Amino acid sequence: MSIIQDMLDDFDEYLERQRQKKELERSIKDSLEEDAKQYKEYLKHSNHIESLSEEHMYLRDALKDCTDGEASKALMLRLEKNILMLEGVNHSFFLLRESIRVKSGGWW
């Protein structure tokens, strides 16, 4: 009878370990998903590059209307390069934010 009782005890311990493992996996996944959400929000709100690009566009348009000459053209070219660069950086921030994922199915 003690062999059967030992087997039942071992099986109960196995089931308890499995339950604890599932609970730990769920807890870790929930924590990672919350962290991912926070990082995405942080990246969304800390990215002020789009407003810089808009400011450069405003300056370029203002220069276009008020002056002529080589210096004005050079400054407009520089602003246009900055606009393109800032749009690229903004896109990189977007890709980074969208790439944050929590792997499903566990990693253990």
TABEL-V994170 format. One line per field, one symbol per residue. ss: DSSP state (h for helix, s for strand, l for the rest). phi: phi as a letter, one per 20 degrees, with the letter a starting at -180 (. if undefined). A space follows every 10 residues. Layout:
ss=???
phi=???
This chain:
ss=lhhhhhhhhh hhhhhhhhhh hhhhhhhhhh hhhhhhhhhh hhhhhhllhh hhhhhhhhhh hhhhhhlllh hhhhhhhhhh hhhhhhhhhh hhhhhhhhhl llllllll
phi=.fffffffff ffffffffff ffffgffffg ffffffffff ffffeeedfg ffffffffff ffffedccof ffffffffff ffgfffffff ffffffffef cdfenncd
